[in-house]
Structure formats: C-alpha cells, structure tokens
Amino acid sequence: MGENSKAVVSVGTCASWGGIPAAPPNPTGAVPVSEVVNNKPLINIPGCPAHPDWIVGTLINVLKYGIPELDKLNRPVMFFEKLIHDNCELRGYFEEGKMAQDFGEEGCLFDLGCKGYDAHCDVSIRGWNSGVNWCNRAGGPCTACTEPSYP
C-alpha cells in the first residue's frame, strides 16, 4: 500500500525507529517503516504510545494543508519541537539541584534516569488523559520514547 500512497505516516516508536522489537539482538529482524518504504515522503509520529492528538492532528494537517513542517527526523515540528526538560513541571528542582533519590520523593527525576533533557515532544504541556497526567507527573522519569535511541 505504501508504494501507492502520497506519503507514509509511521505511528509509534516501533514504526518510526524500530523500537523495542529492533533493539539488540533483534532476533526478528524488525526494522522501521523507513527501511521498508523509502521512496515516499515519510512522517514519523513516535511515542510509546504515540499521543492521539499527535496522530489526529498530523492527519488533519495533511488532509487540509499538506505535509506539515518536519524536523530532521521527519517528526511534525508542531508536536516535537520542544524538549520535555524545558517545559517540565519539575524543572525548578533541577535548577535548584534538588534531585529525588528514590521514587516518590520530591525533586527532579534526573538521578532516577529521566531523559527529558534529550526528548522532543509536547507531552509535558499537553499531558495524557485530557491533560491530567504524563510520565513525570505520575512519578516516573521520562524514558525519551519519542527518540531513535529508545529503548
């Protein structure tokens, strides 16, 4: 089907980068969509899972206006331009050097493995569940699931 399309939209980190199935040792030989269909414009909407707003917003943009502005990884800039770290509600703790040393403690989750300093998306602003929650607000560190380095 991809060969007959105007563009291909890869939804989710597995489709965009290979994700967990393509992680070493990759016994299944999993590859990202870009390695299967590579002669068409590609839009990556990574995330594990991809946020529904990113999917619907991108598709509506394509239908109404054409392919949106994409970053160097073919992600829609409108959703993936910002670093999570820059808009994290725990950023103040980071600036103060107050790092949580255990889950449930007050402070930045950097020392607990947070990768928000390297993750591009707007989930720290948009949230999940109608803006109610997201990884850090739920007490977990960002795993950078929208980046090619995930997992």
N, C-alpha and C positions, 0 to 999 in steps of 0.2 A: 504493500500500500504506500509506503514511504516514497517509492520511486515515482508514483503518480501524483504526489502532493505538491503544493506550492511551497510548503515549509513543514518541518517536523518539530514537534514540541515534545521534549523529553521531560516527563514529570516524575520527580523524586530523585534522590541521590543515586540510587542504583541505575536508573536510566541515564542520568546526567554524567556520572563519573564511574560507574561500576559498583560503587558502594560496598557493603559487607560481602556480597557474593563474589566480588572480584578481588577481595583482599587476599594477600598471600596465605596459603599456597594456591588459591584459586583452582581447586580440583575440577570445577565445572567448566572452566574456560570463559566465565562470564566477562562481558565487555560492555562499555557504554554504547548507547544508540549511535553516537558519532562514528563508531568503528564499523557499524553495520550499514547505515545510510549516511553517506558523506558527500553526496553531490547535490544536496538541497540546503537551503537556509535552515539553521538549527537554532531553536530557542530552548535553553536549559532552565528548568524550574526545579532546582534541587531542594532538598529538605527531607528529613526522615522523621515524619512525613512532610510532604510539601503542604504549605498552608493553602486552604481552599481559596482564600482571597487572591493569592498569587496566581493560582490556576485560572480561576474565572476572570480575574482582572486582565490577565495576559490574553486569554482567548477573546474576550470582548474587544480589547485593544486591536488585536489582529483583524477581527471582523469589521470594526468601524474605521480604523485608521491605517491598518497595515502592521508590519512587524515593528514593535516598539524599539526604542534605543536600547542597545545591548552593551554590556560591559565586555571586557576581553575574554571572559569565559562564557559568553553568549547568554548571560542572565539578564532579564529585564532590569534596567537601571532603576525604574520606578519602585522596585521592591528590594533590590540587592545592592544599592549604592552605599548604604551606611554600615559602619561597623557596629556590631552589637555593643561593644565596650563603650563607644561614645555616647550611647543612649541608655545604658544600663542604670537601673534604679539603685544599684549597689556601687556605682562609680565613686560616689563620695567617700565610701570606705576605702576604696583603692587609693584615692588621692591622699587620704589620711594615713595610709599604711596599715589600716586595721583589717587584717586578714583572718577569716574564720579558719580554725584549725581542725574543726570537726563539723559534720553536717548538723544543722540546727542552730549553730552559733551565729551570733550577729557578726557581720563583716563581709568583706569581698570574698568570693569563692575561688580566687586565683590559685591559692595554695592547695585547693582541693581539685585542681585540674581544669578550671574554667578556661575555655579557649575563645571567649568572646572578643578578645583583642585581635583575633585573626578571622572572625566570622562575619560575613557580609549578609545582612538581611534586616528587615524592619520588625522582627518579632518582638524586640524589646519595647517597641512603641505600639505595634498592632496587637500583640498578645494572641492567645488562643481562647476559645470558648467565649466569643463576643468580647474579647479584651480582658477577661477575668484573670488569665494566668499565662505563664510561659516558664521555661526551664528554671531560670534563677529565682523567680517569684515562688516557684514550687519547692525551692530549697536545693535544687540540683544545679551543677555547673553546666555551662554551655559546652556542648561537645563538638561545635563547629560542623554540624551535619549538612550545612549548605556549601561546604568547601570540598574541593577534589581530594584533600588529604584525609577525609573521613572514610573509614574509621581509623 
